[in-house]
């Protein structure tokens, strides 16, 4: 019998890819999502429960029915700018609602937890590439809410034996190679889908925010990791945690960065289209470079990104973008 795993936010972008990978790794996924940002069509395997983390009785009922052996937690708000203008939303939904989940886990004696965390817990880089030992000084409520969860879970391990692994993502990108699930956000703020919108004609152009950074071509550099590789890392981390019964934390990135201009140039090659560009001024809070030191996950988990070349990220994104949005749809 396959071990059941509860995946909160499993109808969202990264969560839905984790649901699909669960089957490949020998687990039965149970998705728990309120569909405020996710999509029921994105759940490609296992039972789906429409529920909210604020609904503790609903969580208890779900745990009683499915009896999961572990939880992967993707249900959170992730817009950095919004977290600054509406911090209450981020502390309530990312933090308070997660506490409901933890309390039910303790009640039902489910002792393994994977946290979808972020490099935003580090704040502005003091060294690049950024190791897991980098100081954690988040500069926005989104990163702060994730860091608070990491701290809470560290204390819960000590007090209650709840084991957890924090996976600190850099820039998730790409889509499942089947073309059946992919990135759909409203509003969309991620560079690659915005670039592909411009290639498709869904928007007039792509705005490049700043070209005077201390980088080779003056534009921001980011570490892009394919969402399928991200999803696989969760199950490698879960299996190791179950075997060792030890908590841990890992960066998930490639260790290589690409500039905004490099992404646009590669997107033009992949799509075969000229992408109109408008130059803008720097956005407040954008560091010049965010790149992971990612060798720990390879060394400890045996994880190696297999899908994360920039070309493959853009090819899978373009395949999904065309299939989902269609040429006639406008932004």
ABEGO torsion letter per residue (X at the ends): XBBBBBBBGAABAAAAAAAAAAAAAGBBBBBBBAGAABBAAABABEBBBBBBAABAAAAAAAAAAAGBABBBBABBBABAAAAAABAAAAAAAAAAAAAAAAAAAAAAGBABBBBBBBAAAAEBBABOBBBAABBBBBABAAAAAAAAAAAAAAAAAAAAGBBBBBBBBBBBBEBBAAGABBBBBOBBABAAAAAAAAAAGABABBBBBEAABBBAAGBBBBBBBBAAAAAAAAAAAAAAAAAAGBBBBBBBBAGBBBBAAAAAAAAAAAAGBBBBBBBBBBBBGBBABBBBBAAAAAAAAGBBBAAABAAAAAAAAAAAAAAAAEAABBX
